[in-house]
Amino acid sequence: MGIIKENVLVLTIILIGSIFWFSGCTDSSEEAVTIVSFTVSPSKIQFGDTTVISWNVKGADRVTIDNGIGRVNLSGSFTFQPNFSTTFTLTATNIENQISESAKAVVEVSLEYACAVAMTENGKIKITLITGGDNYQTSGYLFEDSVTIILNESVLSESNLAGNAGWEIEESLYIGNGTPTLDDSGSAVGPLGSGTYYLKIIIMGTIIGEDSISVG
């Protein structure tokens, strides 16, 4: 009987030891995510200039940068031309960790003229007024007498711009399938058909933007 008890005790010790041994050998914990560096240089630029975004990350399975940049390698750099002051946020993740770090590019804009930036969003053209310039009016720029938008060589009728309200700083004009409108979300217009659109923006008689924009 004593021999049986001893054998059971020995087997129990071996079993417990095996559990600890295998658990140590199969430890799947990953290296902690580390953002070694994330910079925007130069951090202060004039409108129209470019800046270089650089980063170096360790231990991540996925690295992304916001503002439409998307997924990137663990380290790298590229040249970017922000049209207005922008804070870039880098997010690095693996199975166990996620960390973020931000860097800002400050764009200094001349106050002589208004400044607007055009981009695509959900199949629509979104034009945001960044600054008003010296001629900016307290009620914003009225489309009926201060703003002309030309799309594919056709002037958008002032009477068809929803409400003819004043275009205020940081407010966006959405152009799509329907009446172009000033709106926070652009939900009032549908997406445009795929193609390249020629856009010209004129405020107070000065061309402040002229570009081709691809949609779809």
N, C-alpha and C positions, 0 to 999 in steps of 0.2 A: 504494500500500500504506500509506504514511504517513497519507493522508487517511482511510482506513478505520479505522486505529488511533485517530486523533483522534476520529472519530465515535463509536467504541465507548466511548472514555473519557468523552466528553461525555454520552452516553446513560446511562452508569453513574452519573455524578455526579447527573444529573437524577433517575434512579430512586431513588438513596439519599436525596436531598433530599426527594422526594415521600413516601417512607415515613415519614421523621421528621415531615414537615408534617402528613400525615393522622393519624399517631399522636397528635400534639399536639392536633389538632382533635377527635378522637373520644375523648379522655380521659374515662372515665366515673366517675372517683373521686368519691365523695360527701363532703359536709361531715361532719367528725367529729362524733360524737354527744357532746353536752354536757348534763349535768344541772345547770342553773343553780341550782336550789333544790329541796329536798324536805324538808318540815317537818311535824311534828305539834305543834299548838299549841291548848291547853296540853299539855305533854308529861306532866304529872302531874295526875290527876283522881281524884275519889272514885267508888266503884262506883255505877253508874246515871247518871253524868254523860256528856257528849259532848265530843268533841274534833274539831278541824278539820284535815284532811289537805290540804296544798297542795303543788303542784309546778309546775315550769317546765322544759321540756326543749327543746333545739335540735338540729336535724339528724337526728331519728329518724323511721323509717318506722312504728315500732310501740312503744307504751309500755304496760306492764302493771304492776299493783300486786297483790301476793299477798294471802292471807287472804280469798279469795273475791271480791275487788273486780274483778279482771280487766282488760280492755283499757280505756284511757282516752285522752283527747285529749292533745296535746302540753303543754298547761297547763290548770290548773283547780284546783278545791278542792271538798270536800264534807264534810258532818258525819258522824261515825261514832261509834257507842257500843260500845266494846269492853267485854266482861264480865270480862276479866282482862288483865294486862299483856301487850302484844302488840308485836312488832317487825314493822313493815311494810317490805317491800323493793320498791323501784321498779326495773324493768328497762327500759332503752331500747336499741333496736336499729335498725340499717339494714343494707344489704347487706354492708358492710365492718366494722362495729363493733358491739360490745355492751358496755354498762356497767351497773352496778347501784349503788344507794345505799340505805341503810337508815335508818329513824327509828323511835323507840320511844315508845309510850304506856304510862306506868306507872299502873296502876289500884290505888289504895289501898283495901283492903277491910277493913271493920270486922270485928274478931275476935269480936264478940258472938255472931253466928250463922254457921252453915255457909253456903257459897255454891256453887251449881252452875249451869252454863250448859248449855242444851239447844239442839241444832241438828239439821239433817238431814244425813245422809251416806249416799250410795248407796241412797237410798230407805228408810233406817232412821232412827229417832230416837236420837241420841247425847247422853247426859247425862254431863257431866264434873264431878266434884267439884273445885272450885277451892281452897277452904279449909275447914277443919273447924270453926272457931269455938272458943269457950271450952269447949264440951262434947265436943270431939273426943277419941276414945279411941285409944290406941296401936295397937290392932288394927284401926282403922277403924270405920265405922258398920256394925253388923250389921243386915241387912234385917229379920231376924226380930223385933227389938225396938226399932230406932231409926229405920227408914226406911219411909215409905209413899209409893208411887207410884200416882197415879190417872190412868188414861188413858180419856178419853171417859166419865167418871163411874163407871168400874169400877176397883176396887182390884186391882192386880196381886198375886196370891197370893204370899206370902213363900216358900211351899214350891216355887213354880215359878220362882223366881229362881235361876239355876244356881248350886248350891253353897252358897247363903246365906253366901257369904264376906263378909268385912268390906270395905266400900267405902272405899278409901284415897284420899288427896289426889292429884289428877291422873290418877286411874283413871276409865275411862268405862263407863257402863252402856248397852248397846245394846238397843233395843226394836224388834222386827220380826216377821216371820213365823216363829214358833218361840219357844223359851223365852228370855225376856229374860236377858241374861247379862253379867257383867263380863268384858271381853275387850279385848285390845290392838287388834284389827282388826275385831271385829264379825262375823267370818266364820261364827260359829255360828248366826246368824239370817239369814233372807232378808229381802228388801225388803217393806215394807208396801204395801197398795193405795193408789192415789192418793186424796187427800182432805185434810181439815183435822182435826187431832187436838187435843183439849183435854187439856192436861197439867198436873198439880199435883204438886209435890214437897214432901213434909213430912219434916223431920228433927228428931228430939227434940221432937216436938209443935209445931214452928214451921213455917209455910208459908214456904219459901225461894224458891219459884218457881211461877208460875202463868201459863200462856200458851197461845195457840193456835198450832199448828205445821202448816204446809202441806207435804204430801209429794207429789211427782210434778208 
